[in-house]
Amino acid sequence: MSRVFVDTSAYYAFLDRTDTSHTSAQSIFPKLLSDGSDLFTTNFVLAETHALLLNRIGRDAAMRFLDTFFQSTMILIRVTEADETTAREILRASSDKEYSYTDTTSFAVMDRLHIKEALTYDHHFAQQGYSIVN
């Protein structure tokens, strides 16, 4: 059993049939769940995913995502003020990277919880040294 952080890109790929990583996400999520992996995400990722779905697919898809998420076994971690401070420090120290604030809050939470693996299609997680689940 492993502890895996799930990023916006993975949720989106899973839900959007036109996404280039859709087939991959459709196979990885069930595998992780059947293996008994603990799947973590943050309230920032949840909000980012909802906004992305709302803008690209529509309100119904965005609401279904939220409803399904809150009925699932996913573990929601709230970003703390200390995580946000760490996220800004990561942004300042990584001026050569195009990290988003959501990315760096995810990194801060992953570090705080000692999570080393991410289910993501965002190369920034690998740039930051995390193992990518695939």
C-alpha positions as CSV (number, residue, x, y, z in Angstrom):
1,M,0.0,0.0,0.0
2,S,1.3,3.4,-0.9
3,R,0.5,7.1,-0.2
4,V,-0.1,9.0,-3.4
5,F,-0.8,12.6,-4.0
6,V,-3.4,13.3,-6.8
7,D,-2.9,16.4,-8.9
8,T,-5.4,18.4,-11.0
9,S,-4.0,17.1,-14.2
10,A,-4.8,13.5,-13.1
11,Y,-8.4,14.3,-12.2
12,Y,-8.8,16.2,-15.4
13,A,-7.3,13.5,-17.6
14,F,-9.5,10.9,-15.9
15,L,-12.7,12.9,-16.6
16,D,-12.0,14.4,-20.1
17,R,-12.3,11.8,-22.8
18,T,-10.4,14.1,-25.2
19,D,-7.4,14.5,-22.9
20,T,-4.3,12.8,-24.3
21,S,-3.7,11.1,-20.9
22,H,-7.3,9.9,-20.5
23,T,-6.6,6.2,-21.2
24,S,-3.6,6.2,-18.8
25,A,-5.6,7.9,-16.0
26,Q,-8.5,5.5,-16.5
27,S,-6.2,2.6,-15.9
28,I,-4.1,4.0,-13.0
29,F,-6.9,5.2,-10.7
30,P,-8.6,1.8,-10.4
31,K,-5.3,0.1,-10.0
32,L,-4.3,2.4,-7.1
33,L,-7.7,1.9,-5.4
34,S,-7.6,-1.8,-5.8
35,D,-4.1,-1.9,-4.3
36,G,-5.4,-0.1,-1.3
37,S,-3.3,3.0,-1.8
38,D,-4.2,6.1,0.2
39,L,-5.0,8.9,-2.3
40,F,-4.4,12.5,-1.0
41,T,-5.2,15.8,-2.5
42,T,-5.6,19.4,-1.2
43,N,-8.5,21.9,-1.1
44,F,-6.4,24.0,-3.5
45,V,-6.3,21.1,-6.1
46,L,-10.0,20.5,-5.6
47,A,-10.8,24.1,-6.3
48,E,-8.5,24.2,-9.3
49,T,-10.0,21.0,-10.7
50,H,-13.5,22.3,-10.3
51,A,-12.7,25.6,-12.1
52,L,-10.9,23.7,-14.9
53,L,-13.9,21.4,-15.4
54,L,-16.3,24.2,-15.2
55,N,-14.5,26.2,-17.9
56,R,-13.7,23.4,-20.2
57,I,-16.5,20.8,-19.9
58,G,-19.3,22.6,-18.0
59,R,-21.1,23.0,-14.8
60,D,-22.6,19.5,-14.7
61,A,-19.2,17.8,-15.0
62,A,-17.8,20.2,-12.3
63,M,-20.6,19.4,-9.9
64,R,-20.4,15.6,-10.6
65,F,-16.7,15.8,-9.8
66,L,-17.3,17.5,-6.4
67,D,-20.1,15.1,-5.5
68,T,-18.1,12.1,-6.4
69,F,-15.0,13.3,-4.6
70,F,-16.9,13.8,-1.4
71,Q,-18.4,10.4,-1.6
72,S,-15.0,8.7,-2.3
73,T,-12.2,7.5,0.0
74,M,-9.9,10.3,-1.2
75,I,-8.2,12.1,1.7
76,L,-8.6,15.9,1.6
77,I,-5.8,17.8,3.2
78,R,-6.4,21.5,3.9
79,V,-3.5,23.8,3.0
80,T,-2.3,25.5,6.2
81,E,-0.8,28.9,6.6
82,A,2.6,27.3,7.1
83,D,2.1,25.4,3.9
84,E,1.4,28.6,2.1
85,T,4.6,30.2,3.5
86,T,6.6,27.1,2.4
87,A,4.9,27.4,-1.1
88,R,6.0,31.0,-1.5
89,E,9.6,30.0,-0.4
90,I,9.6,27.3,-3.1
91,L,8.4,29.8,-5.7
92,R,11.2,32.2,-4.7
93,A,13.8,29.5,-4.8
94,S,12.6,28.1,-8.1
95,S,12.7,31.2,-10.3
96,D,13.9,29.0,-13.2
97,K,10.6,27.0,-13.0
98,E,7.1,27.8,-14.1
99,Y,5.5,26.4,-10.9
100,S,2.0,27.6,-10.0
101,Y,1.0,28.5,-6.5
102,T,-1.2,25.4,-6.4
103,D,1.8,23.3,-7.5
104,T,4.0,24.7,-4.7
105,T,1.2,24.3,-2.0
106,S,1.0,20.7,-3.2
107,F,4.7,20.3,-2.7
108,A,4.5,21.8,0.7
109,V,1.7,19.4,1.8
110,M,3.5,16.4,0.3
111,D,6.7,17.3,2.2
112,R,4.7,17.8,5.4
113,L,3.0,14.5,5.1
114,H,6.1,12.6,3.7
115,I,4.3,11.7,0.5
116,K,6.9,10.9,-2.2
117,E,4.6,9.8,-5.1
118,A,2.2,11.8,-7.3
119,L,-0.4,10.8,-9.8
120,T,0.0,13.7,-12.2
121,Y,0.6,14.5,-15.8
122,D,2.3,17.8,-14.8
123,H,6.1,17.6,-15.2
124,H,6.6,20.0,-12.4
125,F,6.3,17.3,-9.8
126,A,9.2,15.3,-11.3
127,Q,11.2,18.6,-11.6
128,Q,10.7,18.9,-7.8
129,G,12.0,15.4,-7.2
130,Y,8.8,13.4,-6.7
131,S,8.2,10.0,-8.2
132,I,5.4,9.9,-10.8
133,V,2.9,7.1,-10.6
134,N,2.2,5.5,-14.0
